[in-house]
Amino acid sequence: MRWIAFTALRKIFDDRAHKIGAAVPDAAEDLFALRSLLVDRYGDHKSRLARRLGPTDWAEEALQDTYLKLDSSVTTG
């Protein structure tokens, strides 16, 4: 279930980047931008994921897991 949530969240990020015509940044900038977008638009992402996944708890867990993965990638990468 977590993989489905992560995939759905990644699709949301990719769709937004494509719509605004974002250039492809380097890996560190990409991770920082994703983490910032996740925090800044948390409520929106939670609502969209809850519509796709069902329970709000799953959406919150997916967002938390995603943030932790991004945070560990930034600190170790």
GROMACS elastic network, one bead per residue, 0.5 to 0.9 nm:
[ bonds ]
;  ai    aj funct       b0    kb
    1     4     6  0.52100   500
    1     5     6  0.63411   500
    1     6     6  0.87073   500
    1    53     6  0.87342   500
    1    58     6  0.84769   500
    1    62     6  0.89185   500
    2     5     6  0.50084   500
    2     6     6  0.60664   500
    2     7     6  0.84762   500
    2    58     6  0.82082   500
    2    61     6  0.81827   500
    2    62     6  0.61610   500
    2    65     6  0.82276   500
    3     6     6  0.50314   500
    3     7     6  0.60044   500
    3     8     6  0.84886   500
    3    62     6  0.86000   500
    4     7     6  0.50752   500
    4     8     6  0.61070   500
    4     9     6  0.85823   500
    4    53     6  0.83688   500
    4    62     6  0.89737   500
    5     8     6  0.50905   500
    5     9     6  0.61421   500
    5    10     6  0.85587   500
    5    49     6  0.72219   500
    5    52     6  0.85191   500
    5    53     6  0.71284   500
    5    58     6  0.78768   500
    5    59     6  0.71686   500
    5    61     6  0.88343   500
    5    62     6  0.55938   500
    5    63     6  0.82435   500
    6     9     6  0.50798   500
    6    10     6  0.60686   500
    6    11     6  0.85768   500
    6    62     6  0.62747   500
    6    63     6  0.79149   500
    6    65     6  0.82767   500
    6    66     6  0.66817   500
    7    10     6  0.50837   500
    7    11     6  0.61916   500
    7    12     6  0.87415   500
    8    11     6  0.51306   500
    8    12     6  0.64391   500
    8    13     6  0.89192   500
    8    49     6  0.71205   500
    8    52     6  0.79000   500
    8    53     6  0.88645   500
    9    12     6  0.51113   500
    9    13     6  0.64632   500
    9    14     6  0.87110   500
    9    45     6  0.75124   500
    9    48     6  0.87834   500
    9    49     6  0.70780   500
    9    62     6  0.81322   500
    9    63     6  0.78926   500
    9    66     6  0.84059   500
   10    13     6  0.50979   500
   10    14     6  0.60989   500
   10    15     6  0.85181   500
   11    15     6  0.59501   500
   11    16     6  0.85091   500
   12    15     6  0.51976   500
   12    16     6  0.62549   500
   12    17     6  0.86979   500
   12    45     6  0.80448   500
   12    48     6  0.86810   500
   13    16     6  0.52312   500
   13    17     6  0.62079   500
   13    18     6  0.86191   500
   13    34     6  0.74668   500
   13    37     6  0.82755   500
   13    38     6  0.88462   500
   14    17     6  0.51506   500
   14    18     6  0.61064   500
   14    19     6  0.86039   500
   15    18     6  0.51465   500
   15    19     6  0.61580   500
   15    20     6  0.88059   500
   16    19     6  0.51329   500
   16    20     6  0.63946   500
   16    21     6  0.85842   500
   16    22     6  0.86876   500
   17    20     6  0.54334   500
   17    21     6  0.61060   500
   17    22     6  0.52461   500
   17    23     6  0.82871   500
   18    21     6  0.50431   500
   18    22     6  0.63085   500
   18    23     6  0.89306   500
   19    22     6  0.78302   500
   22    25     6  0.84473   500
   24    30     6  0.79368   500
   25    28     6  0.80407   500
   25    29     6  0.58807   500
   25    30     6  0.57271   500
   26    29     6  0.55062   500
   26    30     6  0.60934   500
   26    31     6  0.87929   500
   27    30     6  0.50029   500
   27    31     6  0.62182   500
   27    32     6  0.86302   500
   27    77     6  0.89288   500
   28    31     6  0.52508   500
   28    32     6  0.62096   500
   28    33     6  0.85351   500
   28    73     6  0.87763   500
   28    74     6  0.68063   500
   28    77     6  0.77045   500
   29    32     6  0.50922   500
   29    33     6  0.59496   500
   29    34     6  0.84904   500
   30    33     6  0.50934   500
   30    34     6  0.60899   500
   30    35     6  0.85448   500
   31    34     6  0.51427   500
   31    35     6  0.61119   500
   31    36     6  0.85442   500
   31    70     6  0.62477   500
   31    71     6  0.81965   500
   31    73     6  0.75158   500
   31    74     6  0.65366   500
   32    35     6  0.51385   500
   32    36     6  0.60939   500
   32    37     6  0.85300   500
   32    70     6  0.80006   500
   32    71     6  0.85370   500
   32    74     6  0.72248   500
   33    36     6  0.50889   500
   33    37     6  0.60269   500
   33    38     6  0.84558   500
   34    37     6  0.50746   500
   34    38     6  0.60201   500
   34    39     6  0.86733   500
   34    67     6  0.88081   500
   34    70     6  0.77351   500
   35    38     6  0.50463   500
   35    39     6  0.63446   500
   35    40     6  0.86054   500
   35    66     6  0.86177   500
   35    67     6  0.63888   500
   35    70     6  0.63418   500
   35    71     6  0.73785   500
   36    39     6  0.52330   500
   36    40     6  0.59540   500
   36    41     6  0.84012   500
   37    40     6  0.50910   500
   37    41     6  0.58163   500
   37    42     6  0.78450   500
   38    41     6  0.55950   500
   38    42     6  0.55262   500
   38    45     6  0.74632   500
   38    63     6  0.76173   500
   38    66     6  0.85731   500
   38    67     6  0.72287   500
   39    42     6  0.51931   500
   39    43     6  0.87669   500
   39    67     6  0.83190   500
   40    43     6  0.83760   500
   41    44     6  0.53983   500
   41    45     6  0.61861   500
   41    46     6  0.85690   500
   42    45     6  0.52063   500
   42    46     6  0.59942   500
   42    47     6  0.86163   500
   42    63     6  0.79226   500
   43    46     6  0.50876   500
   43    47     6  0.62197   500
   43    48     6  0.86860   500
   44    47     6  0.52400   500
   44    48     6  0.62626   500
   44    49     6  0.86031   500
   45    48     6  0.51565   500
   45    49     6  0.59899   500
   45    50     6  0.83708   500
   45    59     6  0.81681   500
   45    63     6  0.79473   500
   46    49     6  0.52252   500
   46    50     6  0.59606   500
   46    51     6  0.86028   500
   46    56     6  0.71947   500
   46    59     6  0.54907   500
   46    60     6  0.62490   500
   46    62     6  0.88417   500
   46    63     6  0.73245   500
   47    50     6  0.51280   500
   47    51     6  0.63103   500
   47    52     6  0.88309   500
   47    56     6  0.76720   500
   47    59     6  0.77725   500
   48    51     6  0.52190   500
   48    52     6  0.65069   500
   48    53     6  0.87149   500
   48    59     6  0.83757   500
   49    52     6  0.50309   500
   49    53     6  0.58179   500
   49    54     6  0.78354   500
   49    55     6  0.89641   500
   49    56     6  0.78892   500
   49    58     6  0.82033   500
   49    59     6  0.52617   500
   49    60     6  0.85048   500
   49    62     6  0.84334   500
   49    63     6  0.88109   500
   50    53     6  0.51026   500
   50    54     6  0.50588   500
   50    55     6  0.57653   500
   50    56     6  0.50007   500
   50    57     6  0.80446   500
   50    58     6  0.71622   500
   50    59     6  0.52170   500
   50    60     6  0.83577   500
   51    54     6  0.57291   500
   51    55     6  0.81230   500
   51    56     6  0.83754   500
   51    59     6  0.88105   500
   52    59     6  0.87627   500
   53    56     6  0.80339   500
   53    58     6  0.69108   500
   53    59     6  0.68940   500
   54    57     6  0.86120   500
   54    58     6  0.73593   500
   54    59     6  0.79749   500
   55    58     6  0.55142   500
   55    59     6  0.68754   500
   56    59     6  0.50491   500
   56    60     6  0.62187   500
   56    61     6  0.85812   500
   57    60     6  0.50947   500
   57    61     6  0.60830   500
   57    62     6  0.85186   500
   58    61     6  0.50535   500
   58    62     6  0.60348   500
   58    63     6  0.85621   500
   59    62     6  0.51030   500
   59    63     6  0.62071   500
   59    64     6  0.86008   500
   60    63     6  0.51551   500
   60    64     6  0.61272   500
   60    65     6  0.85762   500
   61    64     6  0.50521   500
   61    65     6  0.60313   500
   61    66     6  0.84214   500
   62    65     6  0.51420   500
   62    66     6  0.60264   500
   62    67     6  0.85494   500
   63    66     6  0.50431   500
   63    67     6  0.60949   500
   63    68     6  0.86012   500
   64    67     6  0.51013   500
   64    68     6  0.61874   500
   64    69     6  0.86095   500
   65    68     6  0.51417   500
   65    69     6  0.61584   500
   65    70     6  0.85871   500
   66    69     6  0.51157   500
   66    70     6  0.61192   500
   66    71     6  0.84630   500
   67    70     6  0.50958   500
   67    71     6  0.59389   500
   67    72     6  0.85165   500
   68    72     6  0.60580   500
   68    73     6  0.84643   500
   69    72     6  0.52261   500
   69    73     6  0.61271   500
   69    74     6  0.86601   500
   70    73     6  0.50319   500
   70    74     6  0.62005   500
   70    75     6  0.87140   500
   71    74     6  0.51525   500
   71    75     6  0.62508   500
   71    76     6  0.85499   500
   72    75     6  0.51758   500
   72    76     6  0.58962   500
   72    77     6  0.78236   500
   73    76     6  0.52972   500
   73    77     6  0.51467   500
   74    77     6  0.52543   500
